[in-house]
Structures are given as structure tokens and as C-alpha cells.
Amino acid sequence: MSSENNGTEPSLEKKRKIESVEDADDYAAYQDPRATRKAGAGNRLCPYLDTINRHVLDFDFEKLCSVSLSRINAYACLICGKYFQGRGQNTYAYTHSVAESHHVFLNLLTLKFYCLPDNYEIIDSSLDDIKYVLNPTFDSELIKNLDVSSKLSRAIDGTMYLPGIVGLNNIKENDYCNVILQALSHVSPLRDYFLEEKNYSSIKRPPGDSSYLLVQRFGELMRKLWNPRNFKAHVSPHEMLQAVVLWSRKKYQITEQGDPVEFLSWLLNALHMALNGTKKSTSSIIYRSFHGSMRIYSRKIPPVELDDRQKAELLRTFEYQETVSESPFLYLTCDLPPPPLFQDEFRENIIPQVNLYSLLTKFNGQSEKEYKTYKENFMKKFEITKLPPYLILYIKRFTKNTFFVEKNPTIVNFPVKNVDFGDILTPEMKAKHKHTTYDLVANIVHDGEPKKGTYRVHVLQKGTGKWYEMQDLHVTEVLPQMITLTEAYIQIYELRKEDSKA
């Protein structure tokens, strides 16, 4: 047996600490299905199956023993829902079974059921629904129908829900993560890729590389969000967010508010690298979905204290000539115009409005704007050279100065369908794009004061054509006209592959 540790399997040293022979046999059988099982370990029907309480089963949290906090040989008690280690004598699961008369347990790694303290394996097809909740699987036919199906599913408490339209638990202050995870779960190619674990489980990684944990947790969350046979109509992102905290070296926490756009940028790049992505636009599902490119024209501005003659001399030098560079992007930053400083007749601040197309003129290759750095100022123009299949827009609402963060409340007027980004392309670039019309699929909104507000997201359920608003566990249907009245912060648009007039 290999002694390599990829971050998800127990190390050789930990395996030696397994207390019972039965647990060692279980692990060997998991590693190699051909391994010989312990002699005399029979499979029986269990008389205690009617004691299972599916209402208390929750597999969204860390798979570790509630007593020892160990991940090795964790078993779920299917009567109370708690996790315990081992199943041989003197283990925590065995002791719990004897003390509480709870007899049916599930090995969280091998997905095998056992009756304790008698210690025999249970083979019964009536338990398949529990295994599916712990590890949902999707075949190609099911995935293909996700965007055309409007079929409701029933949770175990009778609640009806649409797969993919389920709430995410806010553990403390992780709503900024929840909205990003919800929005990305409705990017069809990204979702479809992660619904099939075989797409990324076989990716080769160097020894000691634990980045697979982030990919694995993201895939598990996608499968749970789209699970048509879940026991409840919501999901907890606990395991996914723990991987985020670990992999980001605690930059992104679940106990304090963060910025969704910073988290989005980090998550996309982290997933891209963990999937062995390179600079090529087709090297990972992340780049295949969101990778675009632009041309940046930049020229340095002479210091204002110089006279005209000195400025003219500087402009003739190489340092002050215009430079052109190619730059990839995963999202576009749209700058809002400054809000008015005056009030109306009722002494209330006027909330200005701006058209989305006005913000997008920044990328037409003609509009020039001054950008200030610590020492020098530049004039820059941006020209999009490649539009991605999914275009993310970041509407910059917050500006930081020395003392505080200020929020721009300007309302952006945007259509939810038929947004033609070809209007901002130069004729040369427009000729290179067969399709340029996009439809909105996700819209993230910030409400309240900077650093004190909350986030919610609107997503399109393609099977019904309806929009839903999700704010943590709260899921409600919303009219598309109401979406355009919100303080949009991040938007995801999907490229149409057919004629926009169809």
C-alpha cells in the first residue's frame, strides 16, 4: 500500500493508531476492493433499521469524531446524527452504541453500514437514499437536463425545492462567500464539470500538494446544491469554507465580513492553479469559462508643476511615449461616476442613475481616463480583444481614502437579456466575434453601509425562466424588473450562441 498522503487519506503513522482490526479491514477494502474481508464477517438484515432518523442526518460538516476530533474511521450514528470513531470494542462508536442503544452506523469514507455492537455489515437497498445524500452522483443524462427541467424535489420534511435553488447557511459572517458560490453554481459549464468527480479526481499532482482539497470541496458543494434527492432544502458550505480558510492562509474567514470581488478573484485563480491550469485560455474549466483579453494603451503624464516647454520636452522622450500591452482578464471593472453632493427639495440625497452601456464605454479603445499612482499619473485606454463565454462585471462601488471607505449608491440601469457587448468592440474586433449578445444569469447586490452591509444574489433558473433571490437561507422568487432597481455589485453574463433576434 502506498504511503503517499494527498491530504485526504490517513498517513501511515495514523493508520497504525487504528484500534480495531475491523477498522483496518474496512480501510484495506476501501483502498482495494479485491482485498479479502475478515473471515466470518457476514452480511445480515438488521432489525434496527426502523430506528434510523433521517431528519437529524446532516453530512455538510467535517467528518470527524465528536469525542476525539479524529478524521480516522469516522462513523455517523444514523439515530442521533453524531459522528464517532471506530466500531471495534473500546472505540467511541461502540461505546455510544452500548450506552445509548443506537445500533445503525455509516462509515463516512467507505459508505458501508454496520450494526453495533454486534458488528456486522448491513446490506439493504432502503439505505441507498442516505448514501446518495452523503455523496450525490450525476450521470451525463441528468446533467444535460438540469437547465431544461422545472421539476420540484421534496425534502424529507415535505418542503418543495428546485435543485440549484437552495439556501446556503450563514455560519457567522460568510454571506460574502455564499453569494459567490451561488452565482458560480449557475455557470453551466463550470457546474457540469464539477458535478462529475471523474473530471478532476484523476488530475496528477506533485507529492505533498494539498490543493486538491479545495477542488474536492468545491465539487462536493456543487453536487449538494444540485442534489435532487436531498433531505433538506438548504446546504451548509462549512467544509468548503474551511478549505477556503486553510488554502487562503486565513485571508478569507467565516467570522468576519469580506469583499465578494476579492474572494471571487482569489477563488477562480486558486481553482485554476489547483486544476493544473496554465496561461493558455483552454488549460482549465475556469479559463474556458471566464478568460478574456484586452489591449491596454498607457502613457505617462508629466508633473503638473512643470511649464509647457518642460512638458513638451518630456513628451518627446521614450519614457512618456504611449505603450501597448496585452492583458488577460477574468472580470471587467466598471467605474461609477461620482455621486452628486447636493440634496433635493426634501433634503434627501439624490440617488443618481447611469446606463450600463455608459460604463462599458471604458473598454471601447477610445475613452481615455487618468489613473493616479503613488508617484506618477497615467492616461489609459482599454480595448477588448476577446470576449469570454461568461463575462463577469464588477461595478466598483467602494472607494478608500485615508480615513474611511465610501460607498457610491448610483443605480445602474441594465437589461437582463440581449446585452450586446459588440457595441463596445472596435470594427476590427467585432469582425472576429461571431456572437456578442449576452444574457444575465447572476446578479450580486450589496445593501447597507460599507463593511456593515449584507449581500444577496439573484440567479436565473433556466428550466422555469424565473428569477430567484437568495440571501443565505432565504430563497424567494423575484420579478426581473425588481433586479434592475438594486445596487448591483457583481454580475455574470452568459454568451448567446444563437441569433439574438431568435
C-alpha positions in Angstrom: 0.0 0.0 0.0 1.4 3.4 -0.9 2.5 5.6 1.9 1.9 8.8 0.0 -0.5 11.3 1.6 -2.5 13.5 -0.6 -4.2 15.4 2.2 -7.4 13.4 2.2 -6.2 9.9 3.3 -4.8 8.9 6.7 -1.0 8.8 6.8 0.9 5.5 7.5 1.6 6.7 11.1 -2.1 7.4 11.7 -3.1 4.1 10.2 -1.1 2.4 12.9 -3.2 4.1 15.5 -6.4 2.3 14.3 -7.6 0.5 17.4 -9.7 -2.4 15.9 -8.9 -5.0 13.3 -12.3 -4.4 11.8 -11.5 -0.8 11.0 -8.2 -1.8 9.4 -10.0 -4.3 7.2 -12.5 -1.6 6.2 -9.7 0.7 5.2 -8.0 -2.0 3.2 -11.2 -2.9 1.4 -11.7 0.8 0.6 -8.2 1.1 -0.9 -8.5 -2.2 -2.8 -12.0 -3.7 -3.3 -10.3 -7.0 -4.1 -8.9 -7.2 -0.5 -10.1 -10.2 1.4 -12.5 -9.3 4.1 -12.1 -10.7 7.6 -13.2 -14.3 7.9 -16.6 -14.7 9.5 -17.8 -11.1 8.9 -21.2 -11.8 7.5 -23.8 -9.6 5.9 -27.3 -9.6 7.6 -30.6 -7.9 7.6 -30.8 -5.5 10.5 -33.9 -5.4 12.9 -33.0 -1.8 13.9 -33.5 0.0 10.5 -36.8 1.5 11.7 -34.8 3.4 14.4 -33.0 5.5 11.8 -33.9 9.2 12.0 -33.3 10.9 8.6 -34.4 14.2 10.0 -31.3 14.6 12.1 -28.8 13.4 9.4 -26.5 16.2 8.2 -23.4 15.4 6.2 -22.4 19.0 5.4 -20.0 19.3 8.3 -16.5 18.0 9.0 -16.3 14.2 9.0 -14.6 13.8 12.4 -15.4 12.1 15.7 -17.4 14.3 18.1 -15.3 13.0 21.0 -11.7 12.5 19.8 -12.0 15.0 16.9 -10.2 12.5 14.7 -11.0 12.0 11.0 -9.8 8.4 11.0 -12.6 5.8 10.7 -15.4 8.3 11.4 -18.8 6.7 11.6 -22.2 8.5 11.6 -24.8 7.3 14.1 -28.0 7.2 12.0 -30.2 7.6 15.0 -28.8 10.8 16.6 -26.7 12.1 13.7 -23.4 12.4 15.7 -20.1 11.2 14.4 -17.9 8.7 16.3 -14.6 7.0 15.7 -14.1 3.2 15.1 -16.5 0.3 15.5 -14.5 -2.3 17.3 -14.6 -2.8 21.1 -13.4 0.1 23.2 -14.0 2.6 20.3 -16.2 5.7 20.7 -18.8 4.4 18.3 -19.0 1.0 20.1 -19.3 2.8 23.5 -22.0 5.1 22.1 -24.0 2.2 20.7 -24.0 0.3 24.1 -24.7 3.4 26.2 -27.5 4.9 24.1 -28.9 1.8 22.4 -28.2 3.3 19.0 -27.3 0.5 16.6 -27.0 1.6 13.0 -23.9 3.4 11.8 -22.5 4.5 8.5 -18.8 4.6 7.6 -18.3 8.1 6.2 -15.4 7.0 4.0 -16.4 3.6 2.6 -20.2 4.3 2.7 -20.8 1.0 4.3 -23.5 0.4 7.0 -22.9 -1.5 10.2 -24.9 -2.7 13.2 -23.2 -2.2 16.6 -22.3 -3.6 19.0 -22.9 -6.9 17.1 -20.5 -5.5 14.4 -21.9 -6.9 11.2 -22.3 -5.1 7.9 -25.9 -4.2 6.7 -26.8 -4.7 3.1 -30.2 -3.1 2.4 -31.3 -1.1 -0.6 -33.6 1.1 1.6 -30.4 2.8 2.8 -29.3 4.0 -0.7 -31.0 7.4 -0.2 -28.7 8.1 2.8 -25.6 7.2 0.7 -26.8 9.5 -2.0 -27.2 12.4 0.3 -23.7 11.9 1.6 -22.2 11.5 -1.8 -24.6 12.7 -4.7 -23.6 11.4 -8.1 -24.7 12.7 -11.5 -24.7 10.9 -14.8 -24.4 12.8 -18.2 -28.2 12.5 -18.9 -29.1 14.1 -15.5 -26.6 16.9 -16.1 -27.8 17.5 -19.6 -31.4 18.1 -18.3 -30.5 20.4 -15.4 -31.1 23.6 -17.4 -34.4 22.5 -19.0 -36.0 20.8 -16.0 -38.6 22.6 -13.9 -39.3 19.5 -11.7 -39.6 20.2 -8.0 -38.0 17.9 -5.4 -39.4 17.1 -2.0 -37.2 17.4 1.2 -37.8 14.9 4.0 -39.8 17.4 5.9 -42.1 17.9 3.0 -40.6 21.2 1.8 -40.6 21.5 -2.0 -37.5 23.0 -3.7 -35.9 23.3 -7.1 -32.4 21.7 -7.4 -29.8 24.5 -7.6 -32.2 27.0 -5.9 -31.5 26.2 -2.3 -30.2 28.4 0.6 -26.7 28.4 2.0 -26.2 28.6 5.7 -24.5 31.7 7.1 -22.3 30.3 9.8 -21.4 33.8 11.1 -20.2 36.4 8.6 -19.8 34.4 5.4 -22.6 35.9 3.3 -19.9 37.4 1.0 -18.7 33.9 0.2 -22.2 32.5 -0.2 -23.3 34.9 -2.9 -20.2 34.0 -5.0 -20.7 30.2 -4.5 -24.4 30.6 -5.5 -23.6 32.7 -8.6 -20.8 30.3 -9.8 -23.2 27.3 -9.3 -25.3 28.7 -12.2 -22.5 29.0 -14.7 -23.5 25.8 -16.6 -20.1 24.6 -17.9 -18.4 25.2 -14.6 -21.2 23.4 -12.7 -21.4 20.5 -15.1 -17.6 20.0 -14.9 -17.7 19.7 -11.1 -20.8 17.6 -10.9 -18.7 14.7 -12.4 -15.9 14.0 -10.0 -14.0 11.9 -12.5 -13.2 15.2 -14.4 -10.8 16.3 -11.7 -10.1 13.4 -9.4 -7.6 11.9 -11.8 -5.5 15.1 -12.2 -1.9 14.4 -11.4 -0.4 16.5 -8.6 3.1 16.6 -7.1 3.7 14.8 -3.8 2.6 16.9 -0.8 0.3 19.1 -2.9 -2.9 19.5 -0.9 -4.7 21.9 -3.4 -7.0 19.0 -4.4 -8.8 19.6 -1.1 -10.2 22.9 -2.4 -11.2 21.4 -5.7 -12.8 18.4 -4.0 -14.8 20.6 -1.5 -16.0 22.9 -4.3 -17.2 19.9 -6.3 -18.9 18.4 -3.2 -20.7 21.7 -2.7 -21.9 21.9 -6.3 -23.3 18.3 -6.1 -25.1 19.1 -2.9 -26.6 22.4 -4.2 -28.0 20.5 -7.3 -28.9 17.3 -5.4 -32.5 16.3 -6.5 -32.8 13.9 -3.5 -31.7 16.0 -0.6 -33.1 15.6 2.9 -33.5 19.3 3.4 -34.0 22.4 1.2 -30.7 24.1 2.2 -27.0 23.3 2.3 -24.2 24.3 4.7 -20.9 25.4 3.0 -19.0 24.5 6.2 -16.5 22.1 4.6 -15.9 24.3 1.6 -15.3 27.4 3.7 -12.9 25.5 5.9 -10.9 24.6 2.8 -11.0 28.3 1.8 -9.7 29.4 5.2 -6.9 26.8 5.1 -5.9 27.3 1.4 -6.0 31.2 1.6 -3.9 31.1 4.8 -6.8 32.6 6.8 -7.1 35.6 4.5 -10.8 34.8 4.0 -12.6 34.0 7.2 -16.2 32.9 8.1 -16.2 35.0 11.2 -15.7 38.5 9.6 -17.1 40.2 6.6 -15.1 40.3 3.4 -15.3 41.6 -0.2 -17.0 39.3 -2.6 -15.0 40.5 -5.6 -11.7 39.8 -3.8 -12.9 36.4 -2.8 -14.1 35.7 -6.4 -10.8 36.7 -7.9 -8.9 34.5 -5.4 -11.2 31.5 -5.8 -11.1 31.5 -9.6 -7.3 31.7 -9.6 -6.9 29.1 -6.9 -9.2 26.7 -8.6 -7.4 27.3 -11.9 -4.0 26.6 -10.4 -5.3 23.6 -8.5 -6.6 22.1 -11.8 -3.0 22.5 -13.2 -4.1 25.5 -15.3 -1.5 27.4 -17.3 -1.6 30.8 -19.2 -3.4 29.1 -22.1 -7.1 30.1 -22.3 -8.2 26.4 -22.6 -6.0 25.0 -19.8 -8.8 24.7 -17.2 -12.6 24.9 -17.0 -12.0 28.3 -15.2 -10.3 29.8 -18.2 -12.5 28.2 -20.7 -15.5 29.9 -19.0 -14.2 33.3 -17.9 -10.9 34.1 -19.7 -11.0 37.2 -21.9 -8.3 39.5 -23.1 -7.8 43.2 -23.7 -5.3 45.7 -25.1 -4.2 48.5 -22.7 -2.9 51.8 -24.1 -0.9 53.7 -21.5 1.0 57.0 -21.5 2.7 58.8 -18.6 1.6 62.3 -17.7 4.2 65.0 -17.0 4.2 66.6 -13.5 1.7 69.5 -13.2 4.4 71.8 -11.7 6.4 71.9 -15.0 5.8 74.7 -17.5 4.7 74.0 -21.1 8.2 73.9 -22.6 9.4 71.4 -20.0 6.3 69.2 -20.5 6.8 69.3 -24.3 10.4 68.1 -23.9 9.4 65.3 -21.6 6.6 64.1 -24.0 9.3 63.6 -26.7 11.3 61.2 -24.5 10.8 57.5 -24.7 9.5 57.3 -21.1 6.5 59.4 -22.0 5.5 57.6 -25.2 2.4 55.6 -25.4 2.8 51.9 -24.7 0.5 49.0 -25.7 0.2 45.7 -23.8 -2.0 42.7 -24.0 -3.6 41.7 -20.7 -5.9 38.7 -19.8 -8.9 39.2 -17.5 -11.4 37.1 -15.6 -13.7 40.1 -14.9 -14.1 43.7 -16.0 -14.0 46.6 -13.5 -16.7 49.2 -14.3 -16.2 52.7 -12.7 -19.3 54.5 -11.5 -19.5 58.3 -12.0 -19.1 60.3 -8.7 -22.5 60.8 -7.0 -23.9 64.4 -6.7 -23.1 66.2 -3.5 -26.3 68.3 -3.3 -29.8 67.3 -1.9 -33.2 67.7 -3.4 -36.0 69.9 -2.0 -36.9 67.3 0.7 -33.3 67.4 2.0 -32.6 63.9 0.9 -29.7 62.8 -1.2 -30.4 62.3 -4.8 -29.6 58.8 -5.9 -28.2 59.1 -9.4 -28.7 56.5 -12.2 -26.4 55.5 -15.0 -26.9 53.2 -18.0 -24.8 50.1 -18.2 -23.6 50.9 -21.7 -22.2 54.2 -20.4 -20.0 52.2 -18.0 -18.9 49.9 -20.8 -17.6 52.7 -23.0 -14.4 52.4 -20.8 -13.5 49.4 -22.9 -14.1 50.7 -26.4 -10.5 51.5 -27.1 -11.2 55.3 -27.4 -12.3 56.6 -24.0 -9.2 57.8 -22.1 -9.1 58.2 -18.3 -6.5 59.4 -15.8 -5.2 56.9 -13.3 -3.2 58.0 -10.3 -0.5 56.0 -8.6 1.6 56.9 -5.5 4.3 58.7 -7.5 3.1 59.0 -11.1 -0.1 59.5 -13.1 -1.1 57.8 -16.4 -3.7 58.2 -19.1 -5.1 54.8 -20.1 -7.4 53.3 -22.7 -8.8 49.8 -22.8 -9.8 47.8 -25.8 -11.4 44.3 -25.5 -9.8 41.9 -28.0 -11.6 38.7 -26.8 -15.0 38.2 -25.1 -15.3 35.1 -22.9 -18.3 32.7 -22.9 -19.2 34.1 -19.4 -18.5 37.7 -18.8 -18.2 39.0 -15.2 -18.7 42.7 -14.5 -17.5 44.2 -11.2 -19.2 47.5 -10.5 -16.8 49.4 -8.3 -19.0 50.9 -5.5 -16.4 51.4 -2.8 -13.6 53.8 -2.7 -11.0 54.0 0.1 -9.3 57.1 1.4 -7.1 57.8 4.4 -9.9 57.7 6.9 -12.8 55.6 5.8 -14.5 53.6 3.0 -17.2 55.4 1.0 -20.0 53.7 -1.0 -21.3 55.0 -4.3 -25.1 54.4 -4.3 -25.6 55.0 -8.0 -28.2 52.7 -9.6 -27.1 51.0 -12.8 -29.8 50.5 -15.4 -29.2 47.2 -17.2 -31.3 44.8 -19.2 -31.5 41.2 -18.1 -31.5 39.9 -21.7 -29.9 40.9 -25.0 -27.0 42.9 -23.8 -24.9 43.4 -26.9 -21.2 43.9 -26.0 -20.4 44.1 -29.6 -21.3 47.8 -29.4 -18.1 48.5 -27.4 -15.8 46.5 -29.7 -13.8 48.1 -32.5 -14.9 47.1 -36.0 -11.7 45.0 -36.3 -12.5 43.1 -33.1 -16.2 42.8 -33.8 -15.4 41.0 -37.0 -13.6 38.4 -35.1 -16.5 37.6 -32.8 -19.4 35.6 -34.3 -21.6 36.2 -31.2 -21.6 39.2 -28.9 -25.0 39.1 -27.2 -25.2 38.2 -23.6 -28.0 37.3 -21.0 -27.7 37.9 -17.3 -27.5 34.8 -15.2 -26.5 36.1 -11.8 -26.6 39.5 -10.0 -24.9 40.1 -6.6 -26.2 43.1 -4.6 -24.8 45.0 -1.6 -27.2 46.5 0.9 -26.3 48.9 3.7 -23.2 50.7 4.8 -19.7 49.8 3.8 -18.2 47.0 5.9 -21.6 46.7 7.8 -23.9 45.8 5.0 -25.1 42.4 3.7 -25.0 40.6 0.4 -27.7 38.8 -1.6 -27.7 37.3 -5.1 -30.3 36.9 -7.9 -30.0 33.8 -10.1 -31.9 32.6 -13.1 -33.4 29.2 -13.0 -33.3 28.3 -16.7 -35.8 25.4 -16.6 -38.6 27.7 -15.4 -37.2 31.0 -16.8 -37.8 32.5 -13.3 -35.5 34.6 -11.2 -34.8 33.9 -7.5 -33.3 36.0 -4.8 -31.1 34.2 -2.3 -29.8 35.7 0.9 -28.3 32.9 3.0 -31.1 30.5 3.9 -33.9 32.8 2.5 -35.0 31.9 -1.1 -37.8 33.8 -2.8 -39.0 34.3 -6.3 -38.4 37.8 -7.7 -39.5 39.7 -10.8 -36.8 40.6 -13.2 -37.9 44.3 -13.1 -37.0 44.4 -9.4 -33.5 43.2 -10.1 -32.6 46.3 -12.2 -33.5 48.6 -9.2 -30.9 47.2 -6.9 -27.4 48.3 -6.1 -25.7 45.8 -8.4 -22.2 44.9 -7.4 -21.1 41.8 -9.4 -22.9 40.5 -12.5 -22.3 37.3 -14.6 -23.5 37.3 -18.2 -23.8 34.3 -20.5 -23.0 34.5 -24.2 -25.8 33.5 -26.5 -24.7 31.1 -29.2 -27.7 31.8 -31.5 -29.0 34.9 -33.2 -30.1 37.4 -30.5 -33.3 38.1 -32.5 -34.4 34.4 -32.4 
